[in-house]
Amino acid sequence: MTILTNRRGLLQAAGGIAAAGLPLPAFAQGAAPPKPDRIVVNASGGGMATNLRRAYFVEFERLHGIRVVDTSPVDFGKLRAMVASGNPEWTVTEIGGQDAERAKELNLLEPIDTSIVDLSRYPAVGRHSHVFVGSAYSTALGYRSDVFRDGSHPKGWAEFWDVRRFPGARSLRNHPVDNLEFALLADGVPMDQIYPIDMDRAFRKLDQIRPHIAVWWTTGAQPAQMLVDREVVLATGWNGRFFELSRRNAPVGTEFAQGSLKSSAWGIPRGTRNAYWGQQLLQVMTNPRLQAMYATELSYAGLHPDTASFVAEDIRPLLPTAPANLERQFWLNVGWWTENGARAQERWNRWMLQRG
């Protein structure tokens, strides 16, 4: 099996994808709708846009002869207004978490057409009626590998809470999401019994670690930078930030045990005139070779079971969806947070004000 090891190799490998059999079921079903000159994809922008183009947009343009124009930022309010107007500008939009739940409830998205978007080999967590899970990321534990040498770092949240065995400054996010789950895991709750969250129990456990948190981070860049600066030696953070440091040979490692997985998803705004071609773009995004290209740059891998096998062996352990990592983590329950998030946030805010 060919392993994708670098950007040049990835781009060269992409050229053979059509020959490898990327399915185009619409042609088997009859004539496709007329081709537009372009489709519009709404995403987060920045480096993500660059990698989306390299991994997916170029291949879609090659297959279909339709230009992909990307816009940013992601804006739920704008999506809602576009759908209400009856003529959405976007063909496909990035959407995830609680916004995806809300969009489905408000009937803002077209159903995923599984006669085009082949999800037959996807795990259950990656099969949804109105969104396509493009990739997954994890809130994991980052640590200074020159402080915790030879695998001596905490492995799980009970050990993160154990400040005697694992001394040093720590950082957690200033937000209830993930922290409530991590607190319960630290208190011995099994991963498959986290939900519904017992908030009383979670906050009691958070009381124990609070004096040892040097910084409550608020932006994604903070945990990685604090580890680099040695302001802290342990920090929660998004795995992609730690991945970037590992690729630059910084003394920062990632521990995925009991990490909190989330999905980055895509939807097609209801009523968009090029919905068929949006479905075709999502089908391109199911290809494991292309997902490997994307993961090699950002570490956010798709959920096709073959994706990890197309990633270089030295990168594979850094992917949250690598089989050895996936089985040690839990998926954040978006439904619970949609129903209880406001109450949890209010209690978190009160708790932060009480800290001394």
C-alpha positions in Angstrom: 0.0 0.0 0.0 1.3 3.4 -0.9 2.0 5.7 2.1 1.6 9.4 1.7 4.6 11.0 3.3 4.9 14.5 2.1 3.1 17.3 0.3 4.7 16.6 -3.1 4.0 12.9 -2.8 0.4 13.5 -1.7 -0.3 15.7 -4.6 1.2 13.2 -7.1 -0.8 10.4 -5.5 -4.0 12.4 -5.9 -3.7 12.4 -9.6 -4.5 8.6 -9.7 -7.6 8.8 -7.6 -10.1 8.8 -10.5 -8.4 5.7 -11.9 -8.7 4.0 -8.5 -12.5 4.3 -8.8 -14.0 7.4 -7.1 -17.7 6.6 -7.6 -19.9 8.9 -9.6 -23.3 7.3 -9.0 -25.2 10.1 -10.6 -24.1 9.1 -14.0 -25.5 5.6 -13.4 -28.8 7.1 -12.3 -29.3 9.4 -15.4 -28.2 12.8 -16.6 -26.7 15.1 -14.0 -28.0 18.6 -13.6 -26.3 21.3 -15.7 -22.9 22.3 -14.4 -22.5 25.7 -12.9 -19.4 27.7 -13.4 -18.6 27.5 -9.7 -19.8 26.4 -6.3 -19.3 28.3 -3.1 -17.9 26.6 0.0 -18.1 28.4 3.4 -15.4 27.4 5.8 -13.2 28.8 8.6 -10.5 30.2 6.3 -6.8 30.6 7.0 -4.6 27.5 6.8 -7.7 25.3 6.8 -8.8 26.8 3.5 -5.4 26.1 1.9 -5.5 22.5 3.0 -9.1 22.0 1.9 -8.1 23.2 -1.6 -5.0 20.9 -1.8 -6.8 17.9 -0.5 -10.3 18.2 -1.9 -11.1 21.2 -4.1 -8.5 20.5 -6.7 -9.7 17.0 -7.1 -13.4 18.1 -7.4 -12.4 20.7 -10.0 -10.5 18.1 -12.0 -13.3 15.6 -11.9 -16.2 17.9 -12.6 -14.8 21.0 -14.3 -16.5 23.3 -11.7 -14.5 25.9 -9.9 -14.7 25.9 -6.1 -14.8 29.3 -4.5 -14.2 29.4 -0.7 -15.5 32.1 1.7 -15.1 32.7 5.4 -15.9 33.0 8.2 -18.5 30.4 9.2 -21.6 32.2 10.4 -24.7 30.4 11.6 -26.8 33.6 11.6 -26.0 34.2 7.9 -26.8 30.6 7.1 -30.2 31.0 8.7 -30.9 34.3 6.8 -29.8 32.7 3.5 -32.1 29.8 3.8 -35.0 32.1 4.8 -34.3 34.1 1.6 -34.8 31.0 -0.5 -31.6 31.5 -2.4 -28.5 30.5 -0.4 -25.2 31.8 -1.8 -23.3 28.9 -0.2 -23.3 25.4 -1.8 -21.7 23.8 1.2 -20.9 25.2 4.6 -18.8 24.0 7.5 -21.0 23.3 10.5 -20.5 21.3 13.6 -21.3 20.7 17.2 -24.4 22.4 18.6 -24.8 24.5 15.4 -25.3 21.2 13.5 -28.0 20.1 15.9 -29.7 23.5 15.7 -29.5 23.6 11.9 -31.3 20.2 11.7 -34.0 21.3 14.1 -34.6 24.5 12.1 -34.6 22.6 8.8 -31.7 24.6 7.4 -29.9 21.8 5.7 -30.6 19.4 2.8 -30.5 15.7 3.6 -27.3 13.9 2.8 -27.9 11.9 -0.4 -26.3 8.6 0.3 -26.8 7.5 -3.3 -24.1 10.0 -4.0 -22.2 10.3 -0.7 -21.0 6.8 0.1 -21.0 6.3 3.9 -21.3 2.6 3.7 -18.0 2.0 5.5 -18.2 4.8 7.9 -18.7 4.1 11.6 -22.1 4.9 13.1 -20.8 8.2 14.7 -20.0 9.4 11.1 -23.4 8.7 9.6 -25.9 11.5 10.0 -29.0 12.5 8.1 -28.1 16.1 7.4 -24.4 16.6 7.9 -21.3 14.9 6.6 -18.5 14.4 9.1 -15.4 15.6 7.3 -12.9 15.1 10.1 -12.4 14.7 13.8 -10.3 16.4 16.4 -9.7 15.9 20.0 -9.2 17.9 23.2 -6.3 16.0 24.5 -3.5 16.3 27.1 -0.3 18.1 26.0 2.8 17.8 28.1 6.5 18.8 28.1 8.3 15.7 26.9 11.6 17.0 28.4 9.9 17.1 31.9 8.0 13.8 31.6 10.6 11.6 29.9 10.2 8.1 28.5 6.5 7.9 28.8 6.3 9.1 32.4 3.6 11.7 31.7 0.0 11.5 33.0 -2.1 9.0 31.1 -5.7 10.0 31.8 -7.4 12.6 34.0 -7.0 10.9 37.4 -3.2 11.3 36.9 -3.6 14.8 35.6 -5.4 15.5 39.0 -2.6 13.8 40.9 -0.3 16.8 41.6 2.0 14.8 43.9 3.0 12.1 41.4 3.0 14.6 38.5 4.0 18.0 39.8 4.1 21.2 37.8 2.0 24.1 36.6 -1.2 23.1 34.7 -3.7 24.8 32.3 -7.3 24.0 31.6 -9.7 25.8 29.3 -12.0 28.5 30.8 -15.1 26.6 29.7 -17.3 23.9 31.0 -17.2 21.8 27.8 -14.6 19.0 28.3 -13.8 20.1 31.8 -16.9 18.5 33.3 -16.2 15.3 31.4 -12.6 15.3 32.4 -13.5 15.9 36.1 -15.9 12.9 36.1 -13.2 10.7 34.5 -10.7 11.9 37.1 -13.2 10.8 39.7 -13.5 7.3 38.4 -16.5 7.5 36.1 -16.1 5.1 33.1 -16.0 6.7 29.7 -19.2 5.1 28.6 -21.1 6.4 31.7 -20.2 10.1 31.5 -23.6 11.2 30.3 -25.8 12.5 31.6 -23.3 14.6 33.4 -23.6 14.8 37.2 -22.6 18.5 37.5 -22.5 18.4 41.3 -19.9 15.6 41.2 -18.0 17.3 38.4 -17.7 20.6 40.2 -16.6 18.9 43.4 -13.8 17.3 41.6 -12.9 20.6 39.8 -12.6 22.2 43.3 -9.7 19.8 43.9 -7.6 20.8 40.9 -8.5 24.5 40.9 -5.6 25.7 43.1 -3.1 24.0 40.7 -4.3 25.6 37.5 -1.9 28.4 36.6 -3.8 29.6 33.6 -7.4 29.2 32.4 -6.9 29.4 28.6 -9.4 31.1 26.3 -7.9 30.8 22.8 -6.7 27.7 20.9 -3.1 29.0 20.5 -2.6 29.5 24.3 -1.9 25.9 25.5 0.7 25.1 22.9 2.5 28.4 23.4 2.5 28.0 27.2 4.0 24.6 26.9 6.7 26.0 24.5 7.4 28.8 26.9 7.4 26.4 29.8 4.8 28.5 31.6 3.1 25.2 32.2 4.1 21.6 31.9 0.7 20.1 31.4 -2.3 21.5 29.4 -5.4 20.5 27.7 -5.7 21.6 24.1 -6.8 20.8 20.6 -4.6 18.0 19.2 -3.8 19.9 16.0 -2.0 22.6 18.0 0.2 20.0 19.7 0.7 18.2 16.3 2.2 21.4 14.8 4.8 21.5 17.7 5.6 17.8 17.3 6.3 18.4 13.6 8.7 21.2 14.5 10.5 18.9 17.0 9.4 21.0 20.0 9.6 19.1 23.3 5.8 18.7 23.4 3.9 15.4 23.4 0.2 14.5 23.1 -1.6 11.9 25.2 -5.0 10.8 23.8 -6.1 8.6 26.7 -9.6 9.8 27.7 -9.5 12.6 25.1 -12.7 14.3 24.0 -13.5 13.7 20.3 -15.5 16.2 18.2 -16.4 16.3 14.6 -15.9 19.0 12.0 -18.8 18.6 9.7 -20.3 19.9 6.5 -23.9 20.7 5.4 -25.7 21.8 2.3 -27.9 24.8 2.9 -31.6 24.0 2.1 -32.7 25.5 -1.2 -29.2 26.1 -2.6 -29.5 25.8 -6.4 -26.4 23.6 -6.8 -27.2 21.1 -4.1 -26.4 18.2 -6.4 -22.9 19.5 -6.9 -22.6 20.0 -3.2 -23.3 16.3 -2.7 -20.7 15.5 -5.3 -18.1 17.6 -3.3 -19.0 15.7 -0.1 -18.5 12.4 -2.0 -15.0 13.6 -3.0 -14.3 14.3 0.6 -15.1 10.6 1.6 -12.0 9.4 -0.3 -9.5 8.0 2.2 -6.5 9.0 0.2 -7.7 12.6 0.1 -8.5 12.4 3.8 -4.9 11.3 4.4 -3.6 14.3 2.5 -5.7 16.6 4.7 -4.6 14.8 7.9 -0.9 14.9 7.0 -1.1 18.7 7.1 -3.4 19.3 10.1 -3.8 16.0 11.9 -7.6 16.2 11.6 -8.4 13.0 9.9 -11.6 11.8 8.3 -13.5 8.8 9.6 -13.1 6.5 6.6 -11.6 3.4 8.2 -8.8 3.2 5.6 -7.5 6.8 6.0 -4.9 6.1 8.6 -3.3 3.4 6.4 -2.5 6.1 3.8 -0.7 8.3 6.4 3.0 8.0 7.1 3.9 5.7 10.1 5.5 8.5 12.0 2.4 10.7 11.7 -0.2 8.0 12.4 0.3 8.0 16.2 -0.5 11.7 16.2 -3.9 11.3 14.7 -6.9 11.2 17.0 -8.6 8.8 14.7 -5.8 6.3 14.5 -7.3 3.0 15.7 -5.1 2.8 18.7 -6.1 6.4 19.8 -9.7 6.2 18.8 -10.5 3.3 21.1 -9.1 5.2 24.1 -11.3 8.3 23.7 -15.0 9.3 24.0 -17.2 11.3 21.7 -18.5 14.5 23.1 -22.3 14.2 23.5 -23.5 17.2 21.5 -27.1 16.4 22.3 -26.5 16.7 26.0 -24.7 20.0 25.6 -27.4 21.4 23.3 -29.9 20.7 26.0 -27.8 21.6 29.1 -25.1 24.0 27.8 -26.6 27.2 29.0 -27.2 25.8 32.5 -23.6 24.4 32.6 -22.1 27.7 31.4 -24.0 29.7 34.0 -22.8 27.4 36.8 -19.2 27.6 35.4 -19.3 31.4 35.4 -20.4 31.4 39.0 -17.7 28.9 39.9 -15.0 30.9 38.3 -16.0 34.0 40.2 -15.8 32.0 43.5 -12.3 30.8 42.9 -9.7 32.2 45.2 
